[in-house]
Amino acid sequence: MQDKIIPIQRKSFVSNDAAPARKRKTSGKRTQFLINKQSAVPLHIQLKEQIRYAIMSGDYQPGNPLPSIRELTAQLGIHRNTVHRVYLELQAGGLLVSRPGKGVYVNETLAEGISISELNAVDGLIEQYFSEANGLGINPVTLSRLVVQHAPGYDSRHPIIAFVECTAHQSQACARDLADSFGISVHHLLLDDLRAAPEVLPGHLQHVVTSIFHFDEVSALVAPLRRKVHPITYDLHPATRTLLRDLRPDCRLGFICHDANTEEVIGREVAARAPEGVFIGCANLEAPRLALELIAKVDTVILTEPASAFCIQHCTPDHELLELHFSINPASLEKVTRRVLFQP
């Protein structure tokens, strides 16, 4: 099946912090959305990144309408749910806004954009490769297909992003979530390993993503390496929210986690989502005596993975142990994705 395209009018866009001294060079040609169904990159990521680039580069200005879901579905030959998902994700990140009865528009308060110098550098690199390929008798369409074929293999060997977390389970799970959002490989790394030897961070890992809980420490650890560090925030996983909602109204619930930061932030959310009168309190392993006192007061413990060994050791067979799971906040993820992919 042939690729289907949508032409869009190229305009200029400069972010608030970009120097307005000169306009971006344009060739006068119209840019295009392109969906390659033979690519290893998922369709929604292909479309999402092209829409994001069109906004950041000025093809769609703040306040401009986007094509309707029906229009994109018909023109690209993809399922409407794919387009709907892309629009929802971009709305969660603040790039798009929905106007009931009118459609989807670029956010008029959009403040972040890729700089003109970065766009010019990318355009110059593309022009150079097309010119050199033309000299070898390779047309631009063939070259672009070859690049798409080779990109996943190169990316898996040389990822530019590392995700750092304090537990292996959380690090691996979040790295997978980030990889799905970015559409590129993400290397997962334990915080303890980074503490022991910051040089374990290879040179090709230029971006480090970590939770807001560890942001200050990770920033300090990698500062000598001159890497960019990006914070993300967590939400309670939908399965955990359901678990809390369905607790017995006569149970006595305590929350135990690894550190004080998690206790403060997540403890409030656990308390808010548990049935009224069920939640007794929370504690963390930085103060183990308080955690033991809490265990003695409750019959149900919801715990984070780093606290599981402690709770298994000190709880009785009569305690019900429930593991709490996190998911990455969508708006936080979209913001980090924007910074990583468009401010390299």
Secondary structure, DSSP 4 states (H G I P E B T S, - for coil): ----EEEE-------TTS--SSPPP--SPPEEEE--TTSSS-HHHHHHHHHHHHHHTTSS-TTPBPPPHHHHHHHHT--HHHHHHHHHHHHHTTSEEEETTTEEEE-TT------HHHHHHHHHHHHHHHHHHHHTT--HHHHHHHHHHHHHHHHHHS-SEEEEESSHHHHHHHHHHHHHHHSS-EEEEEHHHHHH-GGGS-TT--EEEEETTTHHHHHHHHGGGT-EEEEE-EEE-HHHHHHHHTS-TT--EEEEESSHHHHHHHHHHHHHHSPTTTEEEEEETTSHHHHHHHHHH-SEEEE-GGGHHHHHHHS-TTSEEEE--EEE-HHHHHHHHHHHHH--
